[in-house]
Amino acid sequence: MSPTTLTAGLDHGHVTFLGAGPGDPGLLTLRAVEALAHADVLVAEHDVLDVVRQHARQGVAEVHTDTGPDGDTVPGTGAPQLAVVDGASTTAALPAVRDAAHLVMEAARGGRRVVRAVSGDPGLDTYAADEMLACAAAGVPFEVVPGVAAAVGVPAYAGVPLRDAQGTDVRFVDARTASDRCWTEVGASDGTVVVSTTLDSVGAAAGELVSAGRKPDTPMTVTVAGTTTRQRTWTATLGTIAQTLKQAKVLPSPEGGRPVIAVVGERSAAAQRDQLSWFESKPLFGWRVLVPRTKEQAASLSDQLRSYGAVPHEVPTIAVEPPRTPQQMERAVKGLVTGRYEWIAFTSVNAVKAVREKFEEYGLDARAFAGIKVAAVGEQTAKALIAFGVKPDLVPSGEQSAAGLLEDWPPYDPVFDPIDRVFLPRADIATETLVAGLIELGWEVDDVTAYRTVRASPPPAETREAIKGGGFDAVLFTSSSTVRNLVGIAGKPHNVTVIACIGPATAKTAEEHGLRVDVMAPEPSVHKLAEALADFGARRRAAALDAGDPVTRPSERRPGARRRRSTT
């Protein structure tokens, strides 16, 4: 079947060949993110889709291509075969075209914008050039968005510079396709060699370099899963790397066929890596941290945890539902419009969401807040208001809590305040601290149930097993209710899991449930809690290094091992 046959009558779309980088989604270029946001169809191998799909618009069609379990390709083409077409997507009607180049053009049918994402950089991809030529022959317009090549990005994340002030020569070798002549040339050089190989072929690649003239004591680093939180790097020499990997029980490995990056050179490895290993030395590197909040609530907290090298896993412990009797909320919203209130105080993101939904129900928008002072209990609530189009007049300057809000709240003054009433939309289980404090300051308060909080459904069985079996390295508890609800829906975290609590009340609840608290935030803030956990991880790492022990994650400890109580 020819490209001409496939594209007969084709209303030409557009194809973007996009480099997704070596694995870290943060390495996508601005142009790549822009292209993904406008894509109608994504075509990529499964691992690459995991990197790019978060930047795609909702409803984008996903077409998965992959090699078979033994690296099988389509006979006669050498190209990856079609594995799955997303059945819910608009491309479900695509014919079962097994040639990836033809598949890309079929995806462009009807004027669709297609992103063909590849690992690393399209210019270094084995098949991307053939796919571009096929598009050119069929008259399908395309563009190329470069990406960070693994051979460059992975050494940078491993703390292995490729060139020094003396301008070291750098050679790149793909061991999977290198000829004897290629090995001879790089072996005769004294520069840095970056070898793309597979985990089970590292020893053979080192042997080729020694045979070609490199000294067996030449430093060598090997990095697997580079730029991801699964990254691991070993430092040895050409003569000892095979034994080093064997002692680390890396070979044989179920991931033996997966690509790795090895760097060989006198100036590129051991001594400098000790000082420049910035990624793997992050305080929570590789830690799986359970965050008992919804993805929306945990967004900024999860981003902060990622900056420390952690892998956050959000598990909702509460679900939000409308109040059982909506009339009170309806009267309060109408009161906002008729000028009943001087202030409205939001104590959570959920309260903002509840009022916003009620506004939309009545056809109102942020203009209804004109003339009303708005207070927010903290930064996240303030951000939710700003997204609604409302800039809060009052946010606590100190503690982000009801008590902190009261510290800055002005007392009622009949001269300057024409109205003495505050609208307080909140949860059904909220405490009375804010209400009592406002009344003491002279204000009348309409304390309105804007939403109800109920226990969320249990997480998937795999998550429950990880919680109880020690699969998580840490759990962040942001309130007493998150402790009670998580234990209720998923079970008690394993004793090797580090327990971090936002304050004394939450810590007390955790201890009442048989948990040993390791970390406590210095002040009641989710971001201070994350900082405290990072400090704990940094001290733990430093202690292991000082003792000459390997740096491990809490989940890597021997099951049932006692863990030292270290509350901060």
C-alpha positions in Angstrom: 0.0 0.0 0.0 1.5 3.3 -1.0 1.2 6.7 0.7 -0.7 7.9 -2.4 -3.3 5.2 -1.9 -3.7 5.9 1.8 -4.1 9.6 1.3 -6.4 9.6 -1.7 -9.0 12.3 -1.2 -7.2 13.5 2.0 -8.0 16.9 3.2 -4.4 17.6 4.3 -3.9 18.3 8.0 -0.7 19.1 9.6 1.9 16.9 11.5 4.3 18.1 14.2 7.2 15.8 14.8 8.0 16.6 18.4 10.9 15.7 20.6 9.6 14.8 24.1 13.0 14.7 25.7 14.6 11.9 27.8 11.8 11.5 30.3 11.3 14.5 32.5 8.1 16.3 31.3 9.7 19.6 32.6 12.2 19.4 29.7 9.6 19.9 27.0 10.2 23.2 25.1 7.7 26.1 25.1 7.0 25.3 21.4 6.3 21.7 22.3 3.8 22.7 24.9 2.1 25.0 22.5 1.9 22.4 19.8 0.4 19.8 22.2 -2.2 22.3 23.4 -3.6 22.6 19.8 -3.2 18.9 18.8 -6.3 16.9 17.6 -4.4 13.6 17.6 -1.3 12.4 19.6 0.7 9.6 18.1 3.5 8.1 20.3 4.8 5.1 22.1 3.3 4.5 25.5 6.2 5.9 27.5 6.3 9.0 25.5 2.5 9.6 25.8 2.9 9.6 29.6 5.3 12.6 29.2 3.2 14.7 26.7 -0.4 13.9 27.4 -0.6 16.3 30.5 -0.1 19.2 28.1 -2.7 18.1 25.6 -6.2 19.6 25.5 -9.1 17.7 27.0 -10.6 15.2 24.5 -7.4 14.8 22.3 -7.3 11.5 20.5 -4.4 9.2 21.5 -2.9 6.7 19.0 -0.4 4.4 20.7 2.3 2.8 18.6 4.9 0.4 20.0 7.2 -2.4 19.2 6.2 -5.9 20.2 7.2 -7.6 23.5 10.4 -8.9 21.8 11.1 -5.7 19.9 9.1 -6.9 16.9 8.6 -4.5 14.0 6.4 -4.7 10.9 8.0 -7.0 8.4 9.6 -5.2 5.5 9.3 -1.7 7.1 11.5 -1.7 10.3 8.9 0.6 11.8 7.0 0.2 15.1 3.7 -1.6 14.7 0.4 -0.2 15.8 -0.5 -1.6 19.2 -3.7 0.2 20.3 -6.0 2.9 19.1 -7.8 4.6 21.9 -11.4 3.3 21.5 -13.0 6.4 23.0 -11.1 8.8 20.6 -12.1 10.3 17.3 -9.5 8.2 15.6 -11.2 4.9 16.5 -12.3 4.7 12.9 -8.7 4.7 11.7 -7.9 1.6 9.6 -5.5 -0.9 11.2 -2.5 0.6 9.4 0.6 -1.1 10.9 3.2 1.2 9.3 3.7 4.1 11.6 4.5 6.5 8.7 1.2 5.7 7.1 -0.6 5.9 10.4 0.6 9.5 11.0 -0.8 10.5 7.6 -4.2 8.7 8.2 -4.4 10.6 11.6 -4.1 13.9 9.7 -7.1 13.0 7.5 -9.8 15.7 7.5 -7.5 18.6 8.4 -6.6 17.3 11.8 -3.5 18.6 13.6 -1.3 15.6 14.5 1.6 15.6 17.0 4.0 12.7 16.4 6.0 12.6 19.7 9.2 10.7 19.9 11.6 10.2 22.8 14.6 12.6 22.8 15.0 14.6 19.6 13.3 13.8 16.3 16.6 14.2 14.4 18.1 11.3 16.4 15.0 9.0 16.2 15.4 5.9 14.2 12.2 6.2 12.2 11.2 9.8 12.4 13.1 10.7 9.2 11.2 8.0 7.2 7.9 9.3 8.5 8.8 12.9 7.5 9.8 11.7 4.0 6.5 9.8 3.7 4.6 13.0 4.7 6.6 15.0 2.1 5.8 12.5 -0.6 2.1 12.6 0.2 2.0 16.4 0.4 1.2 16.5 4.1 2.7 19.6 5.6 4.8 19.1 8.7 7.2 20.8 11.1 9.9 19.6 13.5 10.1 20.7 17.2 13.5 19.7 18.6 13.8 18.1 22.0 16.5 17.4 24.5 18.5 14.4 23.4 19.0 11.7 26.0 22.7 11.6 25.2 22.9 15.2 26.4 20.1 15.5 29.0 20.8 12.4 31.0 24.5 13.2 31.7 23.4 16.7 32.8 20.9 15.1 35.3 23.6 12.6 36.5 26.0 15.4 37.3 28.4 14.4 34.6 29.7 17.3 32.4 30.7 16.3 28.9 33.2 19.1 28.2 35.6 21.0 30.4 37.5 24.3 30.1 40.2 22.6 28.0 37.5 21.9 25.3 37.4 18.1 25.6 36.4 16.3 22.4 33.0 14.6 22.8 31.9 11.6 20.7 28.5 10.0 20.6 28.0 6.3 19.9 24.9 4.2 19.6 26.2 0.8 20.7 23.2 -0.9 19.2 24.2 0.1 15.7 27.9 0.9 16.0 30.3 -0.7 13.5 33.8 -2.0 14.3 35.2 1.1 12.6 33.2 3.4 14.9 34.6 1.7 18.0 38.1 1.9 16.6 37.8 5.7 16.1 36.4 6.5 19.5 38.9 4.1 21.1 41.8 6.0 19.6 40.5 9.3 20.9 41.2 10.5 24.5 38.0 12.6 24.6 34.7 11.9 26.3 32.5 9.2 24.8 28.7 9.1 25.4 27.4 5.6 24.7 23.7 4.9 24.2 23.3 1.2 24.9 21.1 -1.2 26.9 21.5 -2.3 30.5 22.4 -5.8 29.6 25.0 -4.6 27.0 27.0 -2.2 29.1 29.7 -4.7 29.8 30.1 -5.5 26.1 30.3 -1.8 25.2 33.0 -1.3 27.8 34.9 -4.3 26.4 34.7 -2.8 22.8 36.3 0.4 24.1 39.1 -1.4 25.9 39.7 -3.5 22.8 39.8 -0.3 20.7 42.6 1.1 22.9 41.0 2.8 25.9 42.6 2.0 29.2 40.6 -0.3 31.5 41.0 2.2 34.4 39.2 4.9 32.4 36.3 6.3 34.5 32.8 5.3 33.4 29.3 6.2 34.6 26.1 4.4 33.7 22.7 6.0 34.2 19.3 4.2 33.9 15.9 5.9 33.7 17.7 9.2 33.3 15.9 12.5 34.2 13.1 10.7 36.0 12.7 10.0 39.7 13.7 6.4 39.0 17.1 7.5 37.9 20.1 5.6 39.2 23.8 6.2 38.3 26.8 3.9 39.0 30.4 5.0 38.8 33.2 2.6 38.0 35.8 2.1 35.2 35.7 0.3 31.9 37.3 -2.7 33.5 35.1 -2.9 36.6 31.6 -1.7 35.4 30.3 -5.2 34.7 31.3 -6.3 38.2 29.9 -3.1 39.8 26.5 -3.6 38.2 26.5 -7.3 39.1 27.3 -6.5 42.8 24.5 -3.9 42.7 22.2 -6.7 41.4 21.4 -4.7 38.3 22.2 -7.5 35.9 20.4 -9.6 34.9 17.3 -7.4 35.1 13.8 -7.4 33.7 14.6 -4.0 32.3 17.9 -5.2 30.8 16.8 -4.2 27.3 15.9 -0.7 28.2 18.2 2.1 27.0 20.9 3.6 29.3 23.4 6.3 28.9 27.1 5.6 29.7 29.7 8.3 29.8 33.4 7.4 29.5 36.3 9.8 29.9 39.1 10.9 32.2 37.5 14.3 33.1 33.8 13.4 32.9 33.1 11.0 35.7 33.9 10.0 39.3 35.6 13.1 40.8 33.2 15.6 39.4 30.1 13.6 39.9 30.7 13.6 43.7 30.3 17.4 43.6 27.8 17.8 40.7 25.2 15.2 41.4 22.4 17.7 41.9 19.4 15.6 40.9 19.8 12.3 42.7 20.9 14.1 45.8 17.6 16.0 46.2 16.3 15.4 49.8 13.3 13.3 48.8 14.7 11.8 45.6 12.5 9.0 44.5 10.3 9.0 47.6 6.6 8.1 46.9 4.7 10.5 49.0 1.0 10.0 49.7 -1.0 13.3 49.7 -4.5 12.7 51.1 -6.1 15.5 49.0 -7.8 15.8 45.6 -5.6 16.5 42.6 -7.0 20.1 42.4 -6.4 20.8 46.1 -2.9 19.2 46.1 -1.6 20.9 42.9 0.8 23.4 44.4 1.8 21.0 47.2 2.5 18.2 44.7 4.6 20.6 42.6 6.6 21.5 45.7 7.2 17.9 46.5 8.4 17.2 43.0 10.9 20.1 43.4 12.4 18.0 46.2 12.6 14.9 44.0 9.5 13.2 45.4 6.8 11.4 43.4 3.5 12.6 44.9 0.4 10.4 44.8 -2.9 12.1 45.5 -5.6 10.2 47.3 -8.8 12.0 48.1 -10.1 11.3 51.6 -13.1 13.5 51.5 -15.8 14.2 48.9 -17.7 17.5 48.7 -21.5 17.5 48.3 -24.1 20.2 48.2 -25.9 21.1 51.5 -29.0 19.0 52.3 -31.1 22.1 52.4 -30.0 24.7 49.8 -32.4 27.5 50.8 -30.1 29.1 53.3 -27.3 29.3 50.7 -29.7 30.7 48.2 -30.9 33.5 50.5 -27.3 34.4 51.4 -26.3 34.7 47.7 -29.3 36.9 47.0 -28.3 39.0 50.0 -24.9 39.6 48.4 -26.6 41.2 45.4 -29.1 43.3 47.5 -26.4 44.7 49.8 -27.0 42.8 52.9 -23.3 42.2 53.7 -20.2 44.3 54.3 -17.8 41.3 54.1 -17.7 37.8 52.8 -15.1 35.4 54.2 -13.9 32.3 52.4 -12.2 29.7 54.5 -11.4 27.2 51.8 -11.1 26.6 48.1 -14.3 24.5 48.4 -16.2 27.5 49.8 -15.1 29.5 46.7 -16.2 26.7 44.4 -19.6 26.4 46.2 -20.4 30.2 45.9 -19.1 30.2 42.3 -21.4 27.4 41.3 -24.4 29.1 42.9 -23.5 32.3 41.1 -23.4 30.5 37.8 -26.8 28.9 38.6 -28.3 32.4 38.9 -26.4 33.8 35.9 -24.1 36.0 38.1 -20.4 36.6 37.8 -17.6 38.3 39.8 -19.2 41.7 39.3 -21.7 40.8 42.0 -19.0 41.3 44.6 -18.8 45.0 43.8 -18.9 47.0 47.0 -18.3 44.0 49.2 -15.0 43.3 51.0 -13.6 39.9 50.5 -11.4 37.9 52.9 -9.5 34.7 52.2 -8.1 32.4 54.9 -4.9 31.7 52.9 -2.9 31.7 49.7 -4.7 28.8 48.0 -8.1 30.2 48.7 -6.9 33.6 47.5 -5.7 32.0 44.2 -9.1 30.3 43.7 -10.8 33.8 44.2 -8.4 35.4 41.7 -9.2 32.7 39.2 -12.9 33.6 39.7 -12.0 37.2 39.0 -12.1 38.5 42.6 -9.0 40.0 44.3 -9.4 39.5 48.1 -9.1 42.6 50.3 -7.8 40.6 53.3 -5.5 37.6 53.5 -3.7 36.7 56.8 -0.3 38.3 57.1 0.8 35.6 59.5 -0.7 32.2 60.2 -2.9 30.9 57.3 -5.9 29.8 59.4 -9.1 31.1 61.0 -7.0 32.4 63.9 -4.6 34.1 61.6 -7.5 35.8 59.7 -8.9 37.1 63.0 -5.6 38.6 63.9 -5.9 41.0 60.9 -9.7 41.4 60.8 -10.8 45.0 61.7 -13.3 45.5 64.5 -16.7 46.7 63.5 -16.9 50.5 63.4 -20.3 52.1 63.0 -18.8 55.3 61.6 -16.8 53.6 58.8 -18.9 50.4 58.3 -22.4 51.1 56.9 -23.3 47.4 57.3 -22.4 45.2 60.2 -22.9 41.8 58.7 -20.5 39.1 57.4 -21.4 36.2 55.1 -19.4 33.1 56.0 -20.0 30.2 53.5 -18.3 27.1 54.9 -18.3 23.3 55.4 -20.9 21.6 57.6 -18.1 20.4 60.0 -16.2 23.6 60.4 -15.1 24.8 63.8 -16.6 27.9 65.5 -13.4 29.8 65.9 -14.0 32.3 63.2 -17.6 32.9 64.0 -16.9 33.5 67.7 -14.0 35.8 66.9 -16.0 37.9 64.5 -18.8 38.3 67.0 -16.3 39.4 69.6 -15.1 42.0 67.1 -18.6 43.4 66.9 -19.8 41.8 63.7 -23.0 39.9 62.9 -22.4 36.7 61.1 -24.5 34.7 58.7 -22.9 31.3 59.2 -24.1 29.3 56.2 -23.4 25.7 55.2 -22.2 26.0 51.6 -21.2 22.4 51.2 -20.9 19.1 53.1 -17.8 17.0 53.4 -18.3 13.2 53.4 -15.8 10.4 53.4 -14.5 9.6 49.9 -14.7 6.2 48.3 -11.8 3.8 48.9 -8.8 4.2 46.5 -7.9 1.3 44.2 -6.8 -2.0 45.7 -3.2 -1.4 44.5 -3.1 1.9 46.4 -4.6 0.3 49.6 -2.0 -2.5 49.5 0.8 0.0 49.0 -0.4 2.0 52.0 -0.7 -1.0 54.3 2.4 -2.8 52.9 4.9 0.0 53.1 4.9 0.9 49.4 4.8 4.6 50.3 7.8 6.4 51.8 5.8 9.1 53.5 2.3 10.4 54.2 1.4 14.0 54.6 -1.5 14.6 57.0 -3.0 18.1 56.6 -5.8 17.7 59.2 -7.2 15.4 61.8 -10.0 14.4 59.3 -7.4 13.3 56.7 -6.0 10.9 59.3 -9.4 9.5 60.3 -10.6 9.2 56.7 -7.5 7.7 55.2 -7.3 5.0 57.9 -11.1 4.5 57.4 -11.0 4.1 53.6 -7.5 2.5 53.0 -6.1 1.2 56.3 -3.2 2.3 58.6 0.1 3.2 56.9 2.9 0.7 57.4 5.3 1.3 60.3 8.2 2.0 57.8 6.3 4.9 56.3 7.3 8.4 57.5 4.3 10.2 59.0 4.3 14.0 58.7 1.6 16.1 60.3 0.6 19.8 59.9 0.3 20.5 63.6 -0.2 19.2 67.2 -3.9 18.4 66.8 -3.3 16.4 63.7 -0.3 14.6 65.3 -2.4 13.7 68.3 -5.1 12.2 66.1 -2.4 10.2 64.2 -1.0 8.9 67.5 -4.5 7.9 68.6 -4.7 5.8 65.5 -1.4 4.0 66.4 0.9 6.0 64.1 4.3 7.3 65.1 4.7 10.9 64.0 8.2 11.6 62.5 7.7 15.1 61.2 5.6 18.1 62.3 5.4 21.4 60.5 6.8 24.4 62.4 3.6 26.3 61.6 0.2 25.2 60.2 0.9 25.5 56.5 1.0 22.7 53.9 4.1 24.2 52.3 5.9 24.4 55.6 4.9 20.7 56.1 6.5 19.8 52.8 9.6 21.8 53.8 9.8 19.9 57.1 9.6 16.6 55.3 12.3 17.7 52.9 14.5 18.7 55.9 13.9 15.3 57.4 14.9 13.6 54.2 18.0 15.7 53.9 19.1 14.8 57.5 18.4 11.2 56.8 20.5 11.2 53.7 23.4 13.0 55.4 23.3 10.5 58.3 23.6 7.6 55.8 26.5 9.2 54.0 28.3 10.0 57.2 28.0 6.4 58.3 29.2 5.1 54.9 25.8 3.5 54.3 23.9 3.5 51.0 21.2 6.1 50.7 17.9 4.3 50.7 14.2 5.3 50.8 12.1 4.4 53.8 10.1 1.9 51.7 13.4 0.1 50.9 14.0 -0.8 54.6 13.7 -4.3 55.8 9.9 -5.1 56.4 9.1 -4.8 60.1 12.3 -2.8 60.9 12.0 -0.4 63.8 12.2 3.2 62.8 13.5 5.9 65.1 11.1 8.5 66.3 12.3 11.9 65.1 9.6 14.6 65.5 10.6 18.0 64.3 
